[in-house]
Amino acid sequence: MLEVKKLAIADVLEIRTRRFGDDRGFFSETFQRDRFIQQGITIDWMQDNQSYSAEVGTLRGLHYQDPPFAQDKLVRVLRGRILDVAVDIRNGSPTFGQWVSLELSAADFNQILVPIGFAHGFVTLEPDTEVLYKVSAPYSGEHDRSIRFDDADIGVDWPLNGRTPVLSAKDTNAPRLAEITSPFNFESLA
């Protein structure tokens, strides 16, 4: 069984798979191609990525890749908890520059599908958090892009609770949304 729920920006989805548990623990098919296809999700996943963040407040994002290496992402948490954020950067979209978020955790066992045309990021809400995500295109450093996590024009409400986020140099120096030229068009991706 696969439960799919549209978020406030309808192209971003929360996905829940069934978990079978007993006194040993649990088992779940976190991705089963035919079940995803039955829900209209026909993405050809190419690569799995895993990240580990030691500290609460580790912020990764907002990231995207230019075509032809643009990526759909299917994100889930193996250990810990994050706030996952998707920002619509599709030119001509009625929600351009708007963001949607979803708390993902190992305990809730939920996933988020972030489609091509969105910048993606997350912040850790617990120490020792591990995130696993599928992508529809391989990583390409030449096509890798980012947008400032704290761009006031986007206004993501990161739950940092007064903490200074732990950032990479790339994310610290990322441009604002107004300073990029998005390669994505709403009509061509719809």
C-alpha positions in Angstrom: 0.0 0.0 0.0 1.2 3.5 -0.9 -0.4 6.6 0.6 0.2 9.8 -1.4 -0.8 13.3 -0.2 -0.3 16.6 -2.1 1.3 19.4 0.0 0.4 23.1 -0.2 2.2 23.2 -3.6 0.5 20.3 -5.2 3.4 19.0 -7.2 5.3 18.3 -4.0 4.1 15.0 -2.4 4.2 13.3 1.0 4.5 9.6 0.6 3.9 6.9 3.2 4.5 3.2 2.7 3.2 0.4 4.8 5.3 -0.9 7.7 5.0 -4.5 9.0 6.2 -4.9 12.6 6.6 -7.7 15.1 8.8 -8.3 18.2 11.9 -8.4 16.0 11.3 -4.9 14.5 9.8 -4.0 11.2 9.9 -4.5 7.4 8.8 -2.1 4.7 9.1 -1.7 0.9 10.1 2.0 0.9 10.1 2.0 -2.9 8.2 -0.4 -5.2 8.2 0.8 -8.8 4.8 -0.6 -9.8 3.0 0.9 -6.8 4.5 4.3 -7.5 3.4 4.0 -11.2 -0.1 3.1 -10.0 -0.1 6.5 -8.2 1.1 8.3 -11.4 4.7 8.6 -10.2 6.7 7.3 -13.2 10.1 8.7 -12.4 13.1 6.6 -13.4 15.3 6.8 -10.3 19.1 6.6 -11.1 21.0 7.1 -7.9 20.7 6.9 -4.1 22.4 9.4 -1.9 22.9 9.4 1.9 23.9 12.2 4.2 24.8 12.2 7.9 24.6 15.3 10.1 26.1 15.2 13.5 24.6 18.5 14.9 21.1 19.9 15.3 20.8 22.9 13.0 22.9 21.5 10.1 21.3 23.1 7.1 21.8 21.7 3.6 20.4 23.7 0.7 18.7 25.2 -1.1 20.1 23.0 -4.0 19.1 22.1 -7.6 20.9 21.0 -10.8 20.5 22.6 -14.2 19.3 20.4 -17.1 20.2 17.9 -18.4 21.1 16.8 -14.9 18.0 18.3 -13.2 16.8 15.9 -10.4 13.6 14.7 -8.9 14.2 13.7 -5.3 12.5 11.2 -3.1 13.7 11.9 0.5 13.4 10.0 3.7 15.0 9.9 7.1 16.8 6.8 8.4 17.7 8.2 11.8 16.6 11.4 13.4 14.4 14.2 12.2 14.5 17.1 9.6 12.4 19.9 8.2 12.5 19.3 4.5 11.9 22.4 2.2 11.0 22.7 -1.5 11.1 26.1 -3.2 9.3 26.5 -6.6 11.7 28.0 -9.1 9.7 27.3 -12.2 9.3 30.4 -14.3 5.6 31.1 -15.0 4.4 29.0 -12.0 1.6 30.6 -9.9 3.7 29.6 -6.9 7.1 30.8 -8.2 9.3 31.7 -5.2 7.0 30.1 -2.7 8.1 27.2 -0.4 6.5 24.2 1.2 7.9 22.1 4.0 7.3 18.8 5.6 8.8 17.3 8.8 10.4 13.9 8.0 11.5 11.5 10.7 12.6 7.9 11.2 9.7 7.6 13.6 7.0 8.9 11.2 8.5 6.9 8.4 7.3 9.4 5.8 8.9 10.6 2.5 8.8 13.7 0.4 8.9 13.8 -3.4 10.5 17.0 -4.6 10.1 17.3 -8.4 12.3 18.9 -11.0 11.9 22.7 -10.9 12.2 23.0 -7.2 15.2 24.0 -5.1 15.6 21.6 -2.1 17.0 21.8 1.3 16.6 20.6 4.9 17.7 21.4 8.4 18.3 18.7 11.1 16.1 18.8 14.2 17.9 16.0 16.0 21.6 15.1 16.4 23.1 12.2 14.4 20.5 12.5 11.6 20.8 10.3 8.5 18.9 11.1 5.3 18.6 8.8 2.3 17.2 10.1 -1.0 16.7 8.8 -4.5 17.4 11.1 -7.5 16.4 10.9 -11.1 19.8 12.1 -12.5 23.4 11.7 -11.4 25.3 14.4 -9.6 27.0 16.9 -11.9 29.3 19.4 -10.3 29.1 21.5 -13.5 25.3 21.7 -13.2 25.1 22.0 -9.4 23.4 25.2 -8.2 22.2 26.7 -4.9 20.1 29.6 -3.6 20.6 31.2 -0.2 18.7 29.5 2.6 17.9 32.8 4.2 16.8 34.7 1.1 14.2 37.2 2.5 12.3 37.1 -0.8 11.6 33.5 -0.2 11.2 33.7 3.6 11.6 30.1 4.6 10.8 29.7 8.3 13.7 27.5 9.3 13.1 26.2 12.9 16.6 27.1 14.2 15.4 28.4 17.6 18.1 31.0 17.8 20.9 28.7 16.6 23.3 29.7 13.9 22.9 27.1 11.2 25.8 24.8 10.4 26.5 25.5 6.7 28.9 24.5 3.9 30.9 27.2 2.2 28.8 26.7 -0.9 25.6 27.3 1.0 27.0 30.3 2.9 28.0 32.0 -0.4 24.9 31.0 -2.4 23.1 33.7 -4.5 19.6 35.0 -3.8 16.7 33.8 -6.0 16.6 37.2 -7.7 20.3 36.7 -8.8 19.8 33.4 -10.6 18.3 32.6 -13.9 16.1 29.6 -13.4 16.3 27.1 -16.3 12.9 25.7 -15.5 9.5 26.7 -17.0 6.2 25.8 -15.5 4.5 25.0 -18.7 7.2 22.6 -20.0 7.3 20.7 -16.7 3.5 20.5 -16.2 
